[in-house]
Structure formats: structure tokens, C-alpha cells
Amino acid sequence: MRMSAFSVVQAVIIVSVVILDLGVAQPINKTTNINNTNTPLQFFCGGNDAKSATTFSRNLNFTFSQLRSQLSTTGVYYATARSLDDDEDVVYGVAQCRNYLLSTECLACFDVAVSVVGNCGSANGAHVFLDNCFLRYENLDDFYDDPQGNLNIDVLEKCGNESTSQPITAFNQAVGGLLSDIGIATPRTSDFYIASIRQVAGANATIYAIAQCIENASQAICKDCLSRAYNGLNRCLPAHEGRAINVACFMRYSEFPFFQNNQTINFTPFLPGKGSSRKSGIIIGLSTGAGLLLILSLFLWFGRWKKSKAVAKDTSESQGARCYSYENLKLATNNFSEEYLIGKGGFGEVFKAIVDSGNVVAVKKLRVGFRAKKEFENEVNLNSNIRHRNLIQQLGWCSDGPELLLVLEYMPQGSLDKFLWGEKKGTLSWKQRSDIILGIARGLVHLHEEFHIKIIHRDIKSSNILLDNDFQPKIADFGLARFLSEDQTHVSTGFAGTMGYTAPEYANRGRLSEKVDTYSFGIVALEVISGRSCSDVNYSGPQIEYLLDHAWKLYEKGTHIKLIDEAVDPNEYQEENVKKIIEIALMCTQLVSLRPTMSEIYLMLSSEPQLEQREMSRPTYNVDRRIHIVGS
């Protein structure tokens, strides 16, 4: 018989609890200057033993192997798994790493966690908390679906045993203000995670802090848990460091660095009354002005690259990317033969390859030329530092041969367009389509508002969205991306992108802001819903019209549900949900001053059952909507 959720909580209270002493500061890595170890903070062993030690051990090992396999994927920080045997000794597991970790660092922490819970023997439940990760297993799955039960367990604060060396009042104000802000903002982010820093007023000191909720929590649960974590850490002050621990959330601060300065998340847009406007957490989707985002010239990065290639290489390697040998990549692709070719476009070709004793990767070969070199350098500098589950991960590069090569994570399902109007047309279910739309939005939120610098992709389109084995989307091809400066509202630049997807103010006047990606997202969302290309004019009906025209006319008539791909089973979706997503997509194509930000779009897609009734303006169009790419 499986334990009830209540009995699990009882077990946690009465079980053996091991609390490890944090009385001394964690050692600092002299190479990276990062104050971080995998020392266990606390662990619990369940009070009930498994029915069969042999069966339980087999099930537990299988669950752990599944969790580890998921966490080995770049950009994956949260994993759930269960054993195959459906008996009394079934094992459900969940693991979560901090988002500042490389995959190898996440796995190292997970391995330590597994070794710690090994001390629980045949107890059929356990939790372990470390600075870098969290592991839990039980013989019931309630904690997957009902994280509210996690809040029955108190948030535990663990305070350092030394006081800060900084002025106490200024230190307490800096820590309290930072923890308050990230506690409020984290439940509003796409990943329930924020890492940030703050200077201590009047002192040469920096406070480092993170907040993270378990991924299956609701926004309300995350908010409640972090509120209690904040209260607990306030009791630690003026200790130089502190942690607040719960199976639903984790919060930590320290006057010593435990993540890199370039791994911070810009949380200002997620604070009420700051950044993008909100109404009690309900996103109306009306933004004013031309946007927050400005572009730093590519030539700044180009010059930076030329001044110190070694520095760029060091930066990339610090995030897990590496420089590959041209000869090794040539050998891995059988001299870039057709049998290894998996894609091609205006940029060049992409090949499947096996490197490093069995790792499957994609090798992107850029056509040699000035533009190719600019795009290559842009991608190397930019993508080496990006780690997010909805953004393609750059594993390495090569510039010592006749071609410029990028080594990227391999996406087995290929690009989204193949499933919409290509050879796999009509095979996506509605759930897969809605998850893809949400995932693209989540990736753009990270680029625009969560990464430590602001980035505009400039070429969001269905062929640049790749799908993994679970049909989760990853935004690819950062060759045209631009860094943004926060002291401008837009930048005027030469057009570079794909007509049909790009916003008219950029295509026609060269006015570039984050809202250019918003427009492109809206077009892609309409493509995912309809299964039609934005450039396709061969519709059956009284008129020949582009997809955006067609969607708007249906919306004006109140019949926009007709836009959905006929290949989708009507039993798979609720009409109101489909109509809501269509309306959000159309919001994205309005005048730039009326377009919502991507964080607003993400919250509308993930939180609100329906949109407020309001008048929308007709979409804006490009002078020429034919598909082509123009260099900047």
C-alpha cells in the first residue's frame, strides 16, 4: 500500500534527520574565485522500509539512471523519473540543479546526492539538499502533481556562523533589498529562477543571491515558499551567508561569489511597477513606446574578438564550449559528405557528426565570406555563454580550416517547419503545438529580459526552431543576433532577417528593438496553429491572402477557431484556449507601441485562462512579404 501525502509528511518529521554543520565558510576555488562546493546541507530518510529490498534497490537504481540521463542534456536543470515496476516498491524521483551550473557540474552534484541518500538503506523515501542541487525520491507520485503539500514542511534557514566584515547596517539593507526583490520576481520568470548581485552601499563589497522554485510548482506556491524563505534569511542577518531550504524552493545569499558575474538574470521587468506594466499579475498586453532594447554594434564585438581572441576563447571554455580541430570534424563528417548532411540554407550546411568518443552533435559549416565571418564571430561570442532549455547550446567552434565551423547540440527531430508544411506535416498534436509556442516564448524571455545582457535574435522563424526528442523547441541560429544597450530605446541599422517574419518598422525603416522578435514570434505562433507558412498564398477560399491577413479576417468575424490546422483532432483542444493563443499572436503583430513584451506574452500563455476583452488594432505589414534574407 502506498503512503498518503499526509503520512509522508509525518514520516519526514519523525525520521532520522541529519543536519550538517555550516559553521565555517565554504572553501573558495582559487582558479574561479567561486565559493561553491557539493557539501550536503541536510538530508532526510523516510520512516518506512521497502517491502522487498531487492526490488526496491533495482527500482531506485533505474530511477536514478533516468534522472541522471535527463540532467546530462545541456540546459536541463530539472528532471523527474519513475521505475518501470508498478508495485509497492515503485520509486518516483525528482532532481533539480541550480541554473548557474554546467551540465558536468550538475551531474557531479547529483552523484554526490545519490551517494548521500545511499545512507538511507531500504527506506522508501529520502530528500537531500546541497548548495548546487536537490534530490528526492518517494514511493508515491503525489509530490509531482501537488507541490502544495511541500509547504507543510517548514522552510529551514541555515545561517553562516560568522558575521559580515562589512558595515552591518549597509550590509543588512543590501541583502534584505536584494532578497526581497528576487523573492517577488522569481515566481514571474519563465524558469522560476533568478541569480543576481547587489553592491553594499559605501563599501567595496558585492552580495550574491539566488532564488529557485521547483519547476512543477504553481506561481502562487513559488511565491508563498520564497516569502517564507525571505523571512527565514532575515533572521540570519548579519551573518555573512545564509540558505533557506524547502522541497518547493531554495534561496541563498553570500558576500562571496558562488556564480559568475555574467550569469545574473535581469529581474527588473518582473517587479510590479517596474519594467513592463502589469495589472495584479494579469497581463493585458499593451506596451507603450518603442521598447526597452538597444543594440550594440556587431563591430564592437568584432573588434573585441580581434583584440583578444584568447579572451574570447577563455570565455567560451569557461561555459563549456571548446575549440575543435578542423581535421577531427572533417573526419567525423566523412569529409562533409552528403550522407551526413541534415540541413542547408542561405548560411551554409549542417552535418551530423559523432565526436568525443560517441557524442552526437551538429556541425554547422558557414560559407566563407565577410558576412559569414561576421555571423560566425557573433555566434561564437554570444552563444558560448547562453544556457537555457529553449535555446540551442553551442558546444564548440573551429576556425583553423578553409571553412568556419560551429559545433552545436544535435536536435533529432529537426526543424519545426518540417512538421508544419514539410515531409512530417500534420503529425503534431495540439498539446505539442501549444508546448512549442510556450517554449519559444520562454526562450525569448530569457534573451530579452533574463540573460545578463539583452539580446535581439532578429531571425525568429519556423526553420530556426529545432525540436528535441520530446518535441520541446530550441531557438537556433544566432548569426544575426544583436546585443542591446539599456540607454537607448531603439537603434537604426541595416536590415538583416527574413521578410514575412520581421516587423515592418525594421524591414522598412531599419528601426530595431526587442519588439521585432515579438512580431516574429506572433507570425510563428500563427504558423504552428494553422500548419501554414506565412508566405503561402495558395489558400482555398474566396480570396488569396497571406496567413496574417487570413487570421485577422477570421478574428474580425469571431471565427478565428477556423484557423487551426485541420490535421489536429478537435477532441485534443478546447476552442477557447486556441482562440486565446491566436489573439495573443495577433497582439504581437500590432503597431510596435501596442505589442506586448515577451515576458507579458509568456505570462498570458502560461497563467491566464482567458484574456480581458479589449479592442485590438489591425496587424501591420511589410511592403514586401516575400521570404528572403538581406545582410546588415
Secondary structure, DSSP 4 states (H G I P E B T S, - for coil): -PPPHHHHHHHHHHS-EEE----SPPPPPTTT-------EEEEEE-SSB-S-HHHHHHHHHHHHHHHHHHHTSTT--EEEEE-S--STT--EEEEEE-TTS-HHHHHHHHHHHHHHHGGGTTBS-EEEEESSEEEEEESS-HHHH-GGGGGGSPPEEEE-SSB-SS-HHHHHHHHHHHHHHHHHHGGGSSSSEEEEEEEPTTSS-EEEEEEEE-TTS-HHHHHHHHHHHHHHHHTTTTBSEEEEE-SSEEEEEESS-SS-GGG----GGGSTTSSS--BTTB------SS-S-----HHHHHHHHHH-HHHHHHHHHHTT-EEPPHHHHHHHTTTT-GGGEEEEETTEEEEEEEETTTEEEEEEEEPSSHHHHHHHHHHHHHHTT--BTTBPPEEEEE-SSSSEEEEEE--TTEETHHHHTSTTTT---HHHHHHHHHHHHHHHHIIIIISSSEEE-S---GGGEEE-TT--EEE---TT-EEE-TT-S-EE----EETTTS-HHHHHH-EE-THHHHHHHHHHHHHHHH---TT----SSSS---HHHHHHHHHHHT-GGGGS-TTS-GGG--HHHHHHHHHHHHHTTS-GGGPPPHHHHHHHHHH-SSPPP---PPPP--S--S--EE--
